[in-house]
Amino acid sequence: MSLNEPRQTLVITSYPPRVCGIATYAQDLLAGLRRTYGDSMEFKVCALTHAPVEREFPKEVSYTLDALDEGAYQALPRRINSDPRIKRVWVKHEFGLFPGADGRWLTKMLRAVEKPVAITFHTVLPKPTALQEETLKALADTASDIIVLTQRTGTLLHERYGVDRYKINVLPHGAHPVPVQ
């Protein structure tokens, strides 16, 4: 790999054509980052699937993860670790996206990844179940960087879950402009 090759980030997320707010947000965010950084950074997507549903994904999707298959969570880290182009992994997290044992499959998977991991928490529950709290803390522990969508959520992560405030970055959520009729 030459020094001029862009640093590749693999983004694990729901992604269009799946109809999902996080899928749309991820696609818009990556398009904005590509416009801003051009060829200096490269983003590839690992789209979440639910077999047996087949989807035709855009070209930036180079991996898929069957979120309902525990074996897929074991196989993906091996592929990530063996790909020298991938320098970082970025997970777009919502409990409903990673149902395997309330997110424990994802936690185990991320612990096996040998590259820096960033996590965007789209929802942080103020009153989680004991298992949700344990999972969120474990996920936060695996991350080198955490992204939240509001300052209030960042405060909740720090005060309720004990996450180091210096790991937490706020990237406000936006919405598509809607024409007035």
Buried (B, 14 or more C-beta within 10 A) or exposed (E): EEEEEBEBBBBBBBBBEBEBEBBBBBBBBBEEBBEEEEEEBBBBBBBBBBEEEEEEBEEBBBBBBBBBBEEBBEEBBEEBEEBEEBBBBBBBBBBEBBEBBBBBBBBBBBBBBEBEBBBBBBEBBEEBEEEBBBBBBBBBBBBEBBBBBEEEBBBBBBEBBEBEEEBBEBEEEEEEEEEEE
